[in-house]
């Protein structure tokens, strides 16, 4: 009888281990891109994820007319929520750290150049750009508790940080459910924790090559452990002038003009995805030498750059201990 009982216990333990070694994978569309969340429990959290995405969109989507940020941009009175406050405060910090290279008030200029959610300005010239630049500067946006005060013509746009923030929100939700192993992926912005239990190994992720023809291939693969990574590229949204110069969709916050840059892809690893997301955007506008100088005083950021050299050949540069292949 004891032998039978022992055998049953072994079988039950094996079944239990097998169940624990299975991931749940949820995927769908959000924020104009895809999401995929993989985690080590069989509980379906799709309804909760959808609810969190809805709240974030309602707060900060410039593509939704009834969102809080859209109402603010129309100069309507709005009481902002805790999500908006968190993104605002981190944006203010990174705005100061990068000396304005990251600036969520550049939205009006982004729209004018036809890179944003609103229509472009026809016959855009230097006078119109100079006029729009009068409203640019995140230091002009003030928060008092849950109220925002801004210049009448200022256009707030958190799209360069909100997606990374949403990744962190989902990661925090899973943490609160005591789920130790997960990978959150929203449009290529990532937050990993623990391991992939199905493979009993770390979460393997990749950095894409900047292929202008739309094909996909990987430049580097790495294991992401208990941290977040965001990648920002200039090779999908760009304009080419009559002289063949390629201009990125990242607007220079000092001039109001699209950035002419040889940086094609910037990947940043940080503790939080919204921080990585914001710095990946800022670094595109800063350029390689400024990024290298900046990172000397920011060892907490690991960075991987893909750029074109003078011969139009691709080169890579790993900084601050960005993981090797």
N, C-alpha and C positions, 0 to 999 in steps of 0.2 A: 504493500500500500504506500509506504514511504517512497519507494522507487517511482511509482506512478505519479505521486504528488510532485516529486522533484522534477520529473520529466515535464509535467504540465507547467510548472514554474518556469523552466527553461524556455519552453515554447512561447509562453506569454511574454517573457522578457524579449525574445527574438522578435515577436510581432510588434511589441512596444518600440523596440529600437528601429525597426523598419519604418514605423509610422513617424518617428521622430526624425528620420533621415529623409523625409519627403518635404519638398517645398510647395508652397502655394504661390502661383504666379497670376497676378492680375494685370490686365493691360487695357488701354483705351485711348481716347483722344481728349486732350485738354490744352488750353492756352495756345491753340493753333498748331499743336504738335502732338506727340504721343507720350504716354506714360507707361511704365512697366515696373511693378513692384514685386519682388521675390522675397519671401520670408518663410521661416521654418516653423509654421504651424498650419493646421488644416482649417482654421477659422477664416471665413470669407469676410473681408473688410471692405468690399467694393462700395457698399452703401455709405460707409463712414468716409471713405476717400472722396467719393463724389460730393458729399456734404462739405468737406473741407475745401475742395476745389471751388465749389460754388461760393463759399464765403470769401475766399481770396479774390476770386474774379469780381465779386460784388464790391469789394473794397478797392482794388487797384488796377482793374483792366481798363486801359484806354480804348479798347475795342468795344466796350459795352457802354451805351449811352446813359444807362441808369446807375453806373458804378459811382462810388464816392469820389474817385479821382476825376472822373469825367464831369461830375457836377462841380467840383472845385475849379476845374479848368474853364467852366462856364460862369465862374464867379458866383455860384450858388452857395448858400450857407449849408455846411455839412458838419456833422459830428463824426469824426473818424474813429475807427475801431482799434483794438489792440494790435492787429496785424499791421495796419497802416503805420501805427506808432513805432513798432519794432523796425520796420523797413526804413522809415524816415530817419530814425536815430542812427542806424548803421550807415545809411547813405550820407548823413551829415559828417560822420567820422571819416569815412573814406574820401569824401569830397575834400576835407581838410588835409588828410594824409597825402593825397595825390596832387594837392595844390590846384584843384579844379579839373583835373583830367577826367575824373568821374563826376558828372554833373547831371542829375535828373531833370534840370530845367532846360536842357538843350532840345527838348521835344519839339518846340515850335520850329526850330531850324531843321530838325530831322524831317518834319512834315513838309517844310518848304522845298526840300531837296527830293521829295517823293520817296523817302525811305520809311515813313511812319504810317500810322493808322488813318490820318486825315489827308485830304487831297493836296497835291503840290501847288506851289505858287507859279503861275504862268509868268514868263518873262522875268524870272528872278535875276536881280542885278545887285550890285554892291550897296546901293542905297536901301533896298528892301532888307538885305541881310543886316546892314548896320542898324536899321530900325528894330528888327527882331532881336538883335543882340542886346538891346537895352533892357530886355526882360530876363536875360540869362544870368544865372548866378544863384546857386543853391543857398548862399548866405542871405539871400533876400526872402527866403521862405521861412517863416517863423511859426513855431508851435507853442500854444499855451494849452496845457492839458490835452483835450481831444478836439481842439480847434486849430485850424491852419489859417494863417494870414499871408497873403502873397500879392505881388503887383498884379494889377488887373489883366495885363496881357501875358503874364507868365503861364507856361504850359508845363505841367508836371508829368513826367513819364518814368515809371519805375520798371519798365520792361527789361532793363539790363540787370535787374537784381531780383525781381519778383519771382521768376521761375526758380532760381536757386533757393529763394525763401520757401517756396512751396515744397521743394524737396526736403528741406529741413523740417517743415511742419509734419509731413508724413513720417519722417524718421522719428520725430519726437512722439508722435502718436504711437508708433510701434514700441518705442522705449517704455512708454507709460503702460503698455500692455505686457511688459516684461518679456518681449520678444528680443532675443539677443543676436539673432542672425538674420540679416536682411540686406538687400540692395535696392535702393530707390533710384529710378532713372526717369527723368522728365526731359525729353528732348535732348538727351546726351549729358545733362547735368546730373551728377551722381552723389549719393551718400551711401557708404558701405559700413556695415557693422558686423563683427564676428566673422563667420565663415559660411561658405556654401555647403550646407550639410549633405546635400546629395553627392557632392564630389569630395567631401571631407577636406576641403582646401580653401584658401582665401578666394576672395571675389576677383576674378580675372576681368579686367576692363581694357579698353584700347583707346588710342588717340588716332583719329583718322588722318590720312594724307590729304593735303589741300588740293584736291583734283577739280580743276575748273570745268571738266567735261561732265560732271555730275556722277561719275562712277565712284565706288567706295572701295577703299583699301586702307590698311592700318599702317601707320608709321611706327608705332610702338605699343607694346602690351605691357601691363603691369598688374600687380596685385594691390588692390585698395583695401586698407584695413583700418577701421574705426576713424575714418576721415572722409572728406568730401572732395570732389573734383569738378571743375567747370571748364569748358573749352569754348573759346570764342574765335571765330574765323572771319576773314575778310574776303574769302574766295567764293562765297555764294551770293552776296549782295555787293555789287560794285558798279561803277560807271566808267566808261572809257571816253576820254576827250578826243578832239580831232587830231591830236598829236600822238595818240596811242597810249597816253598815260592812264593808268588804272587808279581809280579813287575808291577807297573803301566807304561802306555805309556808316562808318564811325565818323562823327563830325568833330572837328577840332574845336574844343570849347573856348579857345582863345580867339579864333578867327571867324568861326561860323561856316567854314568851308569843309567839304569832305577831306579826310586825311589821305595824303599820298604816302603810302608806306610799303616797305618790302616785307613787313610782317604779315604772314598769311594765317597763322594759327597760334593761339596762346592757350595753354592749359595751365590751370592753377590748382594746386592741392592746398586745402586749408581745413581747419576744424569744422567750419560751417560752410554750407554750399552757397548761401547768399553772399558771404564774404568772398569766396572764390569767384563767383559769378561777376560781382562788381569789379574786382581787380582785373579779371580777364578782359573786361571791356576797357577799363582805364589804360591798361598796358598797351593796347592797340594804338591808342592815341599818343602815348608817351614815346614809343620807339625803343629800339634795343638798348642803346647806351643809357638812356634814362632809367629803363627797367633794371639794368644791371646795378646801377648806382643805388636805386631805391631799395633793392632787395638786400643790400648790405646791412641795412638797419631794420629789415623785416625777415629775420630767419625763420619765422613761423610759416612763411609762404614758400612752397616749392613750385617751380615754374619750368615749363617746357615750351620752347619756341621753335616754330618752323618758319623759315624765311627764305627769300630769294637773295642770292649774292649778286655781285656786279655782272656776273656772266649769266644771270637768269637761271642759275642752278639752285636746287633746293638744298638748304643746310638746316641742321638742328642744333639746339643749344639747351642743355639741361642745367638749371641753376638751383642753388640751395638744397641740393640732395634729392632732386626729383628722381624717382626710382629708375634704375636701369632696366633693360629688357629682361 
